[in-house]
């Protein structure tokens, strides 16, 4: 961990120095060294291969398969082969010709025969609310077959409504941008452009923003609480430091669910925190701490504190007190010494702790569900609801994808500013 | 090498033996229900008597009512459950998504013997429950007389709890805004109707605490977090009967719904599952559940078999059927996903 340990960078540098001194044989030596390096690398890769394989099989592939659902949804295209054919030449405005109506009628009947009618109805309904019962109703009427199919189709106003055919047409392409756009509160308009959805339906941008705000607030709170505590632990005698570290780690080993449940007991209207505040005379009335943003941030801060504190502490432990003394002896005031000598050395630990907490907060699920109010639900709660309740896994995949992109982008920015090798996690 | 082969053979034989042993024990029915007092009641009323009568062992599993888990089972072709209990709206959803088996009622009971809306293509009704209003008379000095009183914050100040879901709340909002019960779903199918319902909910938005799980409403009342709450009647009655809670239930303008049971696609013992469905759909057996939890039978002809002391607490007891609304499953199948999204957007504003 110390800066004096040799690192991998040393070897190429040595090569370069050497080659400058002896240009003639330098090339072959450098090549030999590279070969030796390659052997090393292959050997270490081979050792890591089982782990990499396990990661790819159990982690990588399922993630890719699930995320691909965000852009690949062949249900409608598979269910409507004849309609897809009939719509090939359609320009997308107005109603298509009668051949398309007839093709749709034929597709509907074959779906009913195959027993896939309901899946089609559900898929269409996800894009066009109300389509479900119209599809099922039309199918029943087609089955009765007392009228020609075209007449049945034209008699149901839904099939001649302005918004219906563009949606069917877009559904006949298996690769779709519908879900990703929805996850960003966008949609295709009838002219083929992208527009914002009406404000009463726009939801996800707000939720993403809220997720980032809550994560930032919790990160800041853990930093404000964690930094002085880490300093305290790093500066007290070893025995006391061990006790303090255990005190920090003890909640760390307790399940998040248990800690969250404990906070609901403490924070509720007639709970201990409110009792205490009233008794101390700090508050005149019982505060709404449960089902509120403030309660959510308190609980999340408690859960995340060790994640921020430990990297900071591990860096602080390595800083020699003599450096500060040296700064004082050179005439620095305490704050200057702290700012110019101490802080730059702690910085990598602070960044690592904050990054860890921030990214973990982006995926919080159980605490917002139990302690947050209706307007404190984070993006994970919406993903869970699309997976479990709505059964719209395409939408869940799209939201997960956007979250993953945001998180990776953020990580990339951090790594760029700081350099990944300077991050000190433990 | 020989030793390794011998061990391999022993292992294979043991595996085969275990599998065979499992096949011999095939008279086992795996039922997934959503736990709590309701599952306890089902065990006493149905699981145990069924096992006793038929010799078929019932393996119970629990889940939280989310169909996502079942969908994952069906998608991967590994379905370790034979029956799953679900809400009505979920039956429709699961039917549409091809997760639930379409039922052959000739193997269960005549469909017309069930209360309307409780025998669906992919799910058969277990019991009827009411979405009601509950309050603590020690906290509220004046007693609410209708579920719609939840919208009256001047007469009943304080926080109130509602389920974090658009279903029921939108219906009540329209009824409180003067729409007749019979017209609720027709109005709600129009964009203007939806706006009207949300506008009514707006009037109490600041006073609402939202609940997700059925166990929360009695807790919220007990911890005095709220002065009144919407709830499933059985949960409140359970708190009154078992925990001695002082709560009262308001039945006026309740919404009547059904619990359902369904067979997931690819279930391993469909014949046993049908046997169980036929068993619990007999009127005298169907009525037995009411003795253990206050949910009513779904067989029309089961009323006479309900224990007399259980009857007055049921949602479909004659006294409670004066002003009520039957939840429209088809409507929620069509507009559910869209309204959930709109509801979530509204919550976030």
Interface residues (C-beta under 8 A of the other chain):
Chain A: X115 X116 X118 X119 X121 X122 X125 X126 X129 X130 X131 X132 X133 X200 X201 X202 X203 X206 X207 X210 X268 X269 X270 X271 X288 X290 X291 X369 X373 X374 X375 X377 X382 X385 X387 X388 X389 X390 X391 X392 X393
Chain B: X66 X67 X68 X69 X71 X93 X94 X95 X96 X97 X98 X99 X102 X159 X164 X189 X208 X209 X210 X212 X223 X224 X225 X330 X333 X334 X335 X337 X338 X340 X341 X342 X344 X345 X346 X347 X348 X349
